[in-house]
Structure formats: structure tokens, C-alpha cells
């Protein structure tokens, strides 16, 4: 019964999802080219609020609490497991005061309304996963960026999303590069649960009626631990809080 209901709800969801991307692609360009970074950033925030709310059509609920005590005036590295592309809009929206940027594969840099424009123009970096040298240099550039501007970058060390919620081993090179080149940063580990269920049937229909939970773990200063210990601690925190119901 749930899967049958998912068909019409998914159609409605995709209509609002695509409309949001198309409308905000135009809004982003106007904001950046006419009013500058802050206006563009606000347009991206509102876009991701809309994308987050679109999932309510599918009966999706969120738990995402960001303590006000977390300092948003220092460089920040957000490390999370990855279960779905739908992991991203809530991170941008609920952590908007951190000015969240991304390390993304180059394929997303074109062809996707709103998303591609923001990745190219909003401070994120695009990497070629087949070119290790280019990827590392891009990550170094991102580390320098967050150090200089006191902003945040999100990295998914698994490399690709988990299709069943089970964590993949961390690929540590990219994260290690960030830690080495952003020594003044804080790290916020996040465990994401249940977003993979949105694609339990595939892209059509999408899964419905679920609770996606974001657990923010204790903040760790990069300078407080050696990098190897820090990465192991982050991975243990994130994977240890993944549920399998």
C-alpha cells in the first residue's frame, strides 16, 4: 500500500523539486551578479529550505539540532556519512550560519539547474576523481578558503553514498589534506540516518513516511589531536551512531 501511495506523491514531489531548481537558478544569478556574495548566499539558503520542505510531500520528517554554542566564526570541517543526495539540502539550511561549501565531483558542475551554478560560483570546489593531483590541489584550495574566510566545508569521506545505510570505509586522503591545510579549524562529525530509504525503491517511486535524523557529535579542534588519531575518532563517532532498523 505504501509503495502505491508513493507513486502520486513522488510525481508531486518532483514537480516542486524541479520548479525550485529552475526558479532559483535565475534568482541566484541575479543575486550574485547584481548584489554580490551575501545576496547569493541568502538565495542558496532559501533554495535549500525549499528543497528540504519539498520532502515533506513524501511524509519526511527531520531531526537536526545545531547547538548555538558551536562557534561559527572559525574555520569548520563538517564530516558526515553519505546515504543520499538528499543529505545535502538540510545541511546547507540548518547550518546556514556556517556558510557551508562542498567538495564535489566535477560532473555536478554543469547540467543541473541551481546546483551547478552554486558549486561553480558559491565557493565550493569541483574535483576530478580520476585525477588525484587535481583533486588534492582543489582540496588544498578549499582548506585555504575556509581558513581565510572562516567558513565551513562538508566532506563525505566514504566517497560515494551508501545504498543500504551501512557505512563504507573512509577514504582518508581528502580529509587528511583538509586537516593539514586548515590547522585552525574545528571538526563537526555528523551521523545521518535513514535518508537512504528515500531511494529504497529507486528514483521512482521514492520512499515515503520516514524520519531522517542528523546527529551532531562533539566538536573537535584539529590542533587537539594528531591527524591519524583524529580521523579514527571521527570515523568511530560517525559509524558508531548509524542505525540499521
VENQUI-V343312 format. One record per backbone hydrogen bond with DSSP energy under -0.5 kcal/mol. CO is the residue of the C=O (numbers start at 1). NH is the residue of the N-H. Records with the same first field share a line. If there is no record, write none. Layout:
CO: NH ; NH
This chain:
1: 5
2: 6
3: 7
4: 7 ; 8
5: 9
6: 10
7: 11
8: 12
9: 13
10: 14
11: 15
12: 16
13: 17
14: 18
15: 19
16: 20
17: 21
18: 22
19: 23
20: 24
21: 25
22: 26
23: 27
24: 28
25: 29
26: 30
27: 31
28: 32
29: 33
30: 34 ; 35
31: 35 ; 36
32: 36
36: 40
37: 41
38: 42
39: 43
40: 44
41: 45
42: 46
43: 47
44: 48
45: 49
46: 50
47: 51
48: 52
49: 53
50: 54
51: 55
52: 55
53: 56
54: 57
55: 58 ; 60
56: 59
58: 209
61: 212
63: 214
64: 66
65: 67
67: 70
75: 186
76: 78 ; 153
77: 79 ; 188
78: 155
79: 190
82: 162
84: 87
85: 88
86: 90
87: 91
88: 92
89: 93
90: 94
91: 95
93: 96
95: 98
96: 99
98: 152
99: 152
101: 154
102: 104 ; 125
104: 127
105: 108
106: 109
107: 110
111: 113
112: 116 ; 117
113: 115
114: 118
115: 119
116: 120
117: 121
118: 122 ; 124
125: 104
127: 106 ; 129
128: 131
130: 132
131: 135
132: 136
133: 137
134: 138
135: 139
136: 140
137: 141
138: 142
139: 143
140: 144
141: 145
142: 146
143: 147
144: 148
145: 149
146: 150 ; 151
151: 76
152: 101
153: 78
154: 103
155: 80 ; 157
156: 159
157: 171
170: 172
171: 175
172: 176
173: 177
174: 178
175: 179
176: 180
177: 181
178: 182
182: 185
185: 222
186: 77
187: 189 ; 220
188: 79
189: 217
190: 81 ; 192
191: 193 ; 215
193: 213
194: 197
195: 198
196: 199
197: 200
198: 207
199: 202
202: 201
210: 61 ; 212
211: 213
212: 63
213: 193 ; 215
214: 65 ; 216
215: 191 ; 217
220: 187
221: 224 ; 225
222: 225
226: 230
227: 231
228: 232
229: 233
230: 234
231: 235
232: 236
233: 237
234: 238
235: 239
236: 240
237: 241
238: 241
239: 242
